[in-house]
Amino acid sequence: MYNFVFDNPVRVLFGPGQLKHLHEEKLPGKKALIAVSCGTSVKRFGYLDALEDELKQAGVPYAVFDEIRQNPSEENVNDGARRMREEGCDFIIALGGGSVMDCAKCIALMAVNEGGIWDYAFSACGGKKTPRHNALPIVCITTSAGTASEVDNGSVISNDRTREKTDVSFPSMMPTLSIVDSDLMMSVPPFFTACQGMDAFFHASETVLNKYHHPMAEMFALKTIELVSKYLPRAVKNGSDREAREMMAYANTFAGYYMMCTSAHSMEHTMGSFHEDLVHGAGLIMIAHAYYGFFAQRHAGEDNLIKMAKAMGVKDPSSGEDFVRALDALTDEIGCGDLSMKDAGITEEEIRLYPGKIHEVLGGDTTADPLPLADADYLAMFESAYKRK
């Protein structure tokens, strides 16, 4: 008998063109802070203008905070919370990818709580406090297909001082309303399309490999793996392929509905804590062959690896190695097979510091792998990944 809890109260408007219906919704406050990245894409492609028009139709005033970096930092959160208080905003709208949505959740929390976000982080250097007040209401409008931050309460934040990149999550950080509109994803460049899509894939593959997984989680995860394997190469090859974009949006959200990450995510968060510009999906791709190959070689979690190979379209898979080969073929097809830790600025000396840091960051469950992993195992995987390319 499997025991699990499924609690997802987010109202989701899903499908092409759904942003145009935002003004028809009952918004959760009187004035919004719109959170966007420090980049230019949401402005250049008209997404911010479209959102502002929706708020004007709804009669809701707003302010814009446009300072969120690729791997959002505690400073981003604190600056956004200060801006939210100064502007008198009582809810936040995140318009962007996972970084923007993650940061916005923490801004909503810190706008009404004392101190800084790291006072509430559960990492080694975090304060591990419980917030006194619930986060202000959150609306998420995703412009990428990868993180599924629009349907969960998790957020990944970096602390540059302590070299920690960790999950911060509390129940009140769950969005009240989210929009998954694939029209907003058409402009994502090929490399980021690939990395974001593989983030969704790894959310799903870690869920299936996870020794605690159950049929409910597996249902979402295997469908995600199937969709990513079929449609991500098309979306990377032709960003204007509407069907591919729509199917990747499905994959992204399906993976987020029941995400059970293993230590692979903690491994990547460790890499990202040393390199703030490392794209999360790229980091996951860099270690994927070594990570899944470790278990395949030991016939650990083999039945689940075979299930995933089938979902990827492998005919009559018989071992975990079949999944690893299919995964390698997929990353090659999307142009990411040659991603290198060396090219990301990672050094062999630095890698030796990683195993100890894995236990200090949150992001995946280090007890959930098919085999218990020692620091020597983590180091061996990092070294294998480093030498592979």
N, C-alpha and C positions, 0 to 999 in steps of 0.2 A: 504493500500500500504506500503510495506517495503522498506526502503532506506538503502543501505549499500555500502561499497567500498571494492572491492576485488583486491588487488594489491600484487602479489607474483612473483617477477622477478627471483627467485632462479632457476638456472638450476639444476635439480636433476637427478642423475644417480641412479636408483632404481633396486635392485634385487641382488641375490646371485652372488658373483664374480665380482661385478662392480668395486671394487678397482683396479682390474687388467687392467682397461681401462683408468685409470687416465692419463697415459702418452700420450694418444691419444687426450686429451683435450688441448685447448689453455689456459694455466695457466695465471693468471692475474698479473704476475710480473717476475722479473729476479732472485730474491733470496728469498727463503722461510724461515720463522721461523716456525718450527714444534712445536706446543704446546701439551704437554701430561701431565698426572697427575704425582704426586710424588710417585704413586704406581708402581707396577711392571708388571701389566697384559699385557699392549700393547707390552712390550718388551719380556715377557716370552712366549706369544703365537705367536710371530712373526709378529704382525701387524705393528710395527714400522719398522722392516726390510723390509716388503713388500712395505710400503710407500716410504722408502728411495730408494728401487729398482726402483719404478715408477718414482721418480724424477731424478734418474740417467739416465733412459731411455729417459726422456724428456730433459735432458741436463740442469737441473735446480739445482744450488747449494743450500745448506740449512744449517741451524743451528738448534739445539734442545734445547728447554726450558722445563725442566721436574720437575717443582716445584709446580704445581697447586694442591691444597688440595681439599678435598671433598666438602666443602662449600667455594668457592674461596673468598679470601679477597682482600681488597684494596692493601695490600702489594704485593700479587701475581700479581696483575695488574701492579703496578708500577715497580716491578722487571722485569716482562716480557717486558714492554715497553722499559725499559732501555736496556735490552738485544737486543731487536729488532733494536734499534738505533745503538748500538755498533757493531753489526754484519752487518749492512748495508742492512737489509732485507726490501723488499718493499711490501711483502704480507705475510699473516700468514695462516698456515694450522692447524686446530684443529683436533686432533686424539684422540677421547675419548667420554665420555658421556656428559651429560648436563653441568656439572661443567666446564669441559675443554672448551667446545664450548662457554659457557657464558664468561668465563675469556678471551678467545682468542678474542672475539669481542671487549671487553674493552681494551685489549692490543693494538689492531689495532687502536682504537680511540686515546689512550693516547700516542702512538708512535709519533704522529704528533701534539699533543696539549699540552699546558702548564699546570703545576700544577699536582694534583692527581685526581683520578677518582671521589672522593667524592665532588670535586668542581663542578661536573656535575650531581650529584645525586639529585633527587627531594624529598628525604626523609626529615624529620624534620631538621636534622643536615646537610643536603646536601647544596652545594653552589648554586644549581639551575642555573648554567651558561649554555649558549649555546656554544658548541664547535666551535672554529673558523674554523677548518679544518675538512673535512670528514675523516672518518676512512680509513685506508689502506685496500685493498681488502682482503676478508676472504673466505677461503675454509673450509668447515666442513665435516669431515668423522666421522659419529656417530658409536659408538661401543655399544650402548644401545638402547632399545626401551622404551621411556618414556617421555622425555622432549620436543622432536620435535624442539630443538634449531637450528637444521640445516635448518629450513624453516621459521624462523622469525628473527626479529632484537632485540629481548629482551635478557637481561642477568640479572641474579640474583647474586648480590655481597654482601658480609658481611663486616661490619665495627665493629671490635671487641672492639674498644674504645668507640663507642657510642651505642653499642648493637643494631645495625640496620642491617637488611637483606632485601635488597630492589631491585627493578627492575631499571636497567639503560638501556635506549634504545633511540637510535636516528636513523633516516632513513638510514644513511650511514652504519650502523652496520648490515645490511642485507647481508648474504653471497652471493657471486656471483655464487658459485658452491658448491654443496653438494653431498655426496655419502651416500646412505642408503643401506648397504650391510649386509644382515642378516648372512653371513658367519662370520662376525666380532662380532656377538652377541652370538655365540654358547657357548662361554666359561664363560658367566656371571653366577655366582653362584645362586642357587635357591632363597635365600633371596633377593638379589638385583634384580633378574629377577622379583620377585613379587612386590617389591616396585616401580621399574621403570614402570612396566606395570600398576600399580594402579595410578601412576602419570598421565599417558595417559588417563586412565579411568576418573579421576577427572577433567582433562582438559575438557573432553567431557561432564561429568555430570553437571559441573558448567555452561558450555555453554548452555545446554538445560534448566537448572533451571533459568538462567539469564533472568530477565524480559525484557531485550532489545534484546533477541535473535530473529533470523529471519530464514526463510527456508534455506538459503544458509549455515548458521552456523549449523543448525539442521541436514542437510544432512550429513555433515562430522561427527558430534558428535554422532548421533545415530548409524552410521555404526561402529564407534570406540567402542562404548559400546557393540555392538553385538560381535565384533571380540575379544575384551578383555575377555568378559564373556565366550566365547567358547574356546579360545586358550591359555589364560594365565595359567589356571590350568595345561594344558598339558606341556607348556614350563617350568613351575616350577618343575613338576614331572620328566620330562626328557629333560634336556637341549640339547640333541642331536636330538630332534624332529624337523627336518628341516621345515616341514610345519608349525608347531606352531611358530617357530621363524620368518618365513617369514610373517605369518599373524599378528604377534605382531609388526613387522616392519611397515606393512601397517597401523595398528591401531595408532601407534605412529605418523606417518607422517600425516595421515588424521586428527587427533586431532589438530595438529599444523597448519593446513591450515586455520582454523578459530577458534581461541581460545578466549573465552570470560569469563575469570575467575571472580568469585564472591569473597565475603569476606572470603571464606574458605581458599583461598591461602594466603590472608593477615594474617589470624589466624596462619597458619603454619609458615609463614615467621617470625612471632613474636616469636614463639617457637624456631625456628632455630637461631634467633638472640641472644638468651640466651645460646644455646647449639650448638656449631659449628660442633659437630660430629653427630648431629641428621640427619638421612637420610630423605630427603624431602618427599619421598613417604610414609615412615613409619609414619612421623608426620601427614600426611594427613589421613592415615588409622586410627590413634589414635582418631582423632576428628570426623570422618565421621559419625558414628552412631548418635552422639549427634547433629551434624550439620543438617543432612538431616532429622533426627527424629524431630527436632524442627519445621520444616516447615510441615512435614507430620501430626504431631499432631494438627496443626492449620489449616489444609486443605489449605495451601498456596502453590501456584504453583502445585496443585494436578494433573492437566491435564498433565503437563510436567513430573512429577514423574511417572505417569502411562505410558506415552510413553517410558520412560526409562526402566520400569519394563518389558514391552513388548519386547524391544530390548534385554533384558537379558534372554528372553525365558520364562518368567512367563506367564502361560495360564490364560487369562481373568482377568487381574488385575483390581481392582476396587477402589483402594485407594493408597495414597502415602506410606502407611505402607507396601504395597506389595513390593515397590521398596526397602525400608529400610531392609526388611527381605531378599530379594534377595542379596542385598549388603553385609549383614552380612554373608550369606551363602558363597558368593564368597570369602570374606576375610578369612573365616574359611578354605575353600578348598585349598587356597594357603598358608596355615600355618601362617597367620598373624592375626588371630582373637583374639589372646591373647596379642598383642602388648600393652605395658603399658607405660603411661606417667611416672609413678613412676620409672620403670626400666630404663627410659631414663635420670633419674636424676632430673626430674621436681618436684618441691615442691608445696605444697598448698599455701605457702606464696608468692611464685614467680608468681603463676597464677593470683593473685590479681593485678599484675602489667601489665598483658597482654592487657586488654581492651584498656587502654590508648595508648599503643604502636601500636595497630592495625591501628590507624589513622596516624601514623608516617612512616609506611612502605608502599611500593608499591608492587604489585603482583596480586592483585585482585581488582575489583571495589566494594567498600563498599556501593555504591548506587544501585547495580544491583540485590540485593537479592529480593525474592518475597514479603518480608515484610521488612520495615525499622527496623534496629536493633540498640538498645541502648547498652551502655556499660554493663548494667545489663544483657542483653540478652547474650552478648558475655561471660560474666563471668559465667553465668548459664551453657552455653554449655561447657566451659572449665572444670567447676567443675563436670559436668555430665560425661564427657569423663575421667576425672581423677579418678572418683569413680567406673567407669564401670569395670575396670580390676584391 
